[in-house]
Amino acid sequence: MNCFGYSKHPAQAEDARPKKGPRMAISMMPLLIHSPAVSPEVRAALKAAHHSPPEQRRAELETAARLLYREVALDCRDVRDLIGLTPQPCHGV
């Protein structure tokens, strides 16, 4: 029974619920690329990362993360997460 005293509907049974798949990531990069609050230098770095080949993309994103981190009042982990990198501490920024 639920908190209203009703039994669960059969479709709400635990075995009827869809299984959770892989975690979906939401990229904020398109918003940052077009945001007037982001400097042209950071927007250019983000665009370069977006258009770069897969083998160069991570290095381009790292560059964009460093530039963005210098401009905003956010923790480096948050900046990295915003642009799609693994949130980890930044060294030598």
Residue pairs with C-beta under 8 A, 6 or more apart in sequence:
1 7
1 8
2 8
10 16
25 84
27 83
27 84
28 82
28 83
28 84
29 46
29 49
29 50
29 83
29 84
32 38
32 42
32 43
32 46
32 68
32 82
32 83
33 43
33 46
33 47
33 50
34 43
35 43
38 46
38 68
38 71
39 67
39 71
41 67
42 64
42 67
42 68
42 71
45 60
45 63
45 64
45 67
46 64
46 83
48 60
48 63
48 64
49 57
49 60
49 61
49 63
49 64
49 83
52 60
58 85
61 83
61 84
61 85
62 85
64 83
65 76
65 79
65 80
65 83
65 85
65 90
66 90
66 93
68 79
68 82
68 83
69 76
69 79
69 90
69 93
70 93
72 79
74 82
76 89
76 90
76 93
77 87
77 88
77 89
77 90
78 87
79 90
80 86
80 87
80 88
80 90
81 87
